[in-house]
Amino acid sequence: MNPLRRISLHVDEPDPGHFHWVLMEEGTDAFTWAELSSSKEGYDMWIDAWRQGSRALLALTEDQTQGPRSQELAMPSFADPMGARGRRP
């Protein structure tokens, strides 16, 4: 099964009383995150922005019981990424 994508949702308030949802996705390591998508227009209430952001996150998945999955297949934990030829004698 393809691995879960690491996506976070947060709400930003660039101007007082104007809330925007933002989806961020983890990059190549846990310290690198990039904006995946965000609301085009603001919301008057934080909870409305959160709810719409949650809907946007759910829209990224085909099966809500499994969550958003990467397009890349996971490498089995027992696999040697270097292969037999990459091993040192």
C-alpha positions in Angstrom: 0.0 0.0 0.0 1.2 3.5 -0.7 2.4 5.5 2.3 0.2 8.2 3.9 1.1 11.7 2.8 2.0 13.9 5.8 -0.3 16.9 5.4 -1.1 19.4 8.1 -4.0 21.9 8.4 -3.7 25.2 10.2 -5.6 28.5 10.2 -3.8 31.8 9.6 -5.0 35.3 10.5 -3.2 37.7 8.2 -5.5 40.5 9.2 -7.5 40.8 12.4 -10.8 38.9 12.0 -9.9 37.4 8.5 -9.1 33.7 8.7 -7.6 31.5 6.0 -7.1 27.7 6.1 -3.7 26.4 4.9 -2.6 22.9 4.0 1.1 22.1 4.3 2.8 18.9 3.2 6.1 17.5 4.6 9.0 17.6 2.2 12.0 15.3 2.0 12.5 15.5 5.8 10.5 16.4 8.8 11.9 19.9 8.9 10.8 20.9 5.5 7.2 21.8 4.8 5.7 23.4 1.7 2.3 25.0 1.2 0.0 22.6 -0.7 -3.1 24.8 -0.9 -4.9 27.6 0.9 -8.2 29.4 0.9 -8.5 32.1 -1.7 -10.9 34.2 0.4 -11.0 34.8 4.1 -13.6 33.7 6.7 -15.0 35.8 9.5 -14.7 33.0 12.0 -11.8 30.7 12.8 -14.0 27.6 12.9 -15.4 28.3 9.4 -11.9 28.4 8.0 -11.0 25.2 9.9 -14.1 23.3 8.6 -13.4 24.4 5.0 -9.7 23.4 5.3 -10.8 20.0 6.7 -13.0 19.6 3.6 -10.1 20.4 1.4 -8.0 17.8 3.1 -10.6 15.2 2.8 -10.9 16.0 -0.9 -7.3 14.9 -1.4 -8.2 11.3 -0.6 -10.0 8.7 -2.7 -10.8 6.5 0.3 -11.6 8.3 3.6 -11.0 5.1 5.6 -7.4 5.1 4.3 -6.5 8.8 4.1 -4.5 10.6 1.5 -1.9 8.3 0.0 1.3 9.1 -1.9 1.4 8.1 -5.6 4.7 6.3 -4.9 4.8 2.8 -3.7 6.3 2.2 -0.3 9.6 0.4 -0.2 9.3 -2.8 2.0 11.1 -2.4 5.3 13.2 -5.4 4.5 14.4 -4.1 1.1 17.9 -3.0 0.7 17.8 0.3 -1.2 21.4 -0.1 -2.4 20.7 -3.6 -3.8 23.2 -6.5 -3.6 25.8 -4.7 -5.7 25.8 -1.7 -3.3 26.9 -3.7 -0.4 30.4 -3.5 1.0 32.5 -6.6 1.1 
